[in-house]
Amino acid sequence: MSSLLYIEASPRKERSKSIEIAKEYLQVFRTKNEDCNITTLDLWELKMPEFTDERINAKYKVLHGQPHTPEEKEAWDEIAHFVEGFAAADYYLFSLPMWNFSIPYKLKHFIDIITQPGLAFTFSPETGYQGLITGKQCTVIYARGGEYASKETASLDYQKTYFQFLLSFIGFSDIQSITLDATLGSPEVKEANMAEALVQAREIAGSL
């Protein structure tokens, strides 16, 4: 049985535009993929491991090919279990708002947990960095108050540019994006942009 992992990064729930689009996506996806198991991770409810000194030491020992102490192994095993759970899905859906031109801190915490050597990527002097989470399909819904398509504003977008890079870094290559701009715009602009985003969500979900 295939599986879809939906990761929700907004705490606003019923008021969230990114979540509203995600719900439309999931409704169409469920209709098309009745046998697919769908799991939701609400990052505001999810208990995530803290990156303690032992876990950082364990990470660097992985990078340098050194053995773990028993305490480091226990700390690293918890991270590995977390990453393995993330990597087990076939399809991924992320919904995230822009906060201060970037991403919510809960999502950054999640990224810092899963982006680990030997689990999500490898490195060698000969080949450089190689992502390990490959062969997956991913859709990302971005919501932001302003518009970032122009030359003047594109440099302020640390939300989509960072997250797209991160997904590519850990191995994703089949990435679809739905971008809802101007959520703080006029009612007419907001309505038109939302309608377009919902159409995109239905089209992408229906194609899987």
Solvent accessible surface area in square Angstrom, and as a share of the most:
residue,aa,sasa,rsa
1,M,189,0.84
2,S,44,0.29
3,S,27,0.17
4,L,2,0.01
5,L,14,0.07
6,Y,7,0.02
7,I,1,0.00
8,E,17,0.08
9,A,1,0.01
10,S,1,0.01
11,P,52,0.32
12,R,116,0.42
13,K,67,0.28
14,E,149,0.67
15,R,164,0.60
16,S,6,0.04
17,K,84,0.36
18,S,1,0.01
19,I,5,0.03
20,E,76,0.34
21,I,0,0.00
22,A,0,0.00
23,K,105,0.44
24,E,43,0.19
25,Y,0,0.00
26,L,9,0.05
27,Q,120,0.53
28,V,37,0.21
29,F,0,0.00
30,R,123,0.45
31,T,102,0.60
32,K,113,0.48
33,N,31,0.16
34,E,149,0.67
35,D,112,0.58
36,C,15,0.09
37,N,77,0.40
38,I,39,0.20
39,T,61,0.35
40,T,72,0.42
41,L,39,0.19
42,D,30,0.16
43,L,0,0.00
44,W,61,0.21
45,E,142,0.64
46,L,48,0.24
47,K,187,0.79
48,M,18,0.08
49,P,14,0.09
50,E,112,0.50
51,F,59,0.25
52,T,62,0.36
53,D,103,0.53
54,E,78,0.35
55,R,27,0.10
56,I,72,0.37
57,N,60,0.31
58,A,0,0.00
59,K,48,0.20
60,Y,116,0.44
61,K,45,0.19
62,V,47,0.27
63,L,77,0.38
64,H,126,0.56
65,G,69,0.66
66,Q,97,0.43
67,P,115,0.72
68,H,51,0.23
69,T,55,0.32
70,P,109,0.68
71,E,96,0.43
72,E,14,0.06
73,K,112,0.48
74,E,132,0.59
75,A,10,0.08
76,W,21,0.07
77,D,66,0.34
78,E,83,0.37
79,I,0,0.00
80,A,15,0.12
81,H,139,0.62
82,F,36,0.15
83,V,2,0.01
84,E,101,0.45
85,G,52,0.50
86,F,5,0.02
87,A,27,0.21
88,A,75,0.58
89,A,7,0.05
90,D,60,0.31
91,Y,48,0.18
92,Y,0,0.00
93,L,0,0.00
94,F,5,0.02
95,S,0,0.00
96,L,0,0.00
97,P,19,0.12
98,M,27,0.12
99,W,80,0.28
100,N,145,0.74
101,F,94,0.39
102,S,37,0.24
103,I,15,0.08
104,P,0,0.00
105,Y,136,0.52
106,K,51,0.21
107,L,1,0.00
108,K,83,0.35
109,H,48,0.21
110,F,1,0.00
111,I,4,0.02
112,D,61,0.32
113,I,0,0.00
114,I,4,0.02
115,T,21,0.12
116,Q,0,0.00
117,P,6,0.04
118,G,46,0.44
119,L,37,0.18
120,A,0,0.00
121,F,13,0.06
122,T,54,0.31
123,F,108,0.45
124,S,32,0.20
125,P,117,0.74
126,E,147,0.66
127,T,91,0.53
128,G,22,0.21
129,Y,127,0.48
130,Q,89,0.40
131,G,22,0.22
132,L,78,0.39
133,I,5,0.03
134,T,80,0.46
135,G,83,0.80
136,K,38,0.16
137,Q,14,0.06
138,C,0,0.00
139,T,0,0.00
140,V,0,0.00
141,I,0,0.00
142,Y,0,0.00
143,A,8,0.06
144,R,12,0.04
145,G,24,0.23
146,G,28,0.27
147,E,101,0.45
148,Y,28,0.11
149,A,97,0.75
150,S,50,0.32
151,K,187,0.79
152,E,138,0.62
153,T,40,0.23
154,A,48,0.37
155,S,81,0.52
156,L,78,0.39
157,D,12,0.06
158,Y,128,0.49
159,Q,0,0.00
160,K,55,0.23
161,T,80,0.47
162,Y,68,0.26
163,F,2,0.01
164,Q,46,0.20
165,F,127,0.53
166,L,10,0.05
167,L,2,0.01
168,S,62,0.40
169,F,47,0.19
170,I,0,0.00
171,G,13,0.13
172,F,4,0.02
173,S,105,0.68
174,D,67,0.34
175,I,36,0.18
176,Q,79,0.35
177,S,31,0.20
178,I,0,0.00
179,T,42,0.25
180,L,5,0.03
181,D,27,0.14
182,A,6,0.05
183,T,32,0.19
184,L,156,0.78
185,G,30,0.29
186,S,51,0.33
187,P,96,0.60
188,E,124,0.56
189,V,59,0.34
190,K,75,0.32
191,E,128,0.58
192,A,61,0.48
193,N,36,0.18
194,M,24,0.10
195,A,54,0.42
196,E,111,0.50
197,A,1,0.01
198,L,34,0.17
199,V,66,0.38
200,Q,61,0.27
201,A,0,0.00
202,R,96,0.35
203,E,112,0.50
204,I,21,0.11
205,A,0,0.00
206,G,27,0.26
207,S,83,0.54
208,L,43,0.21
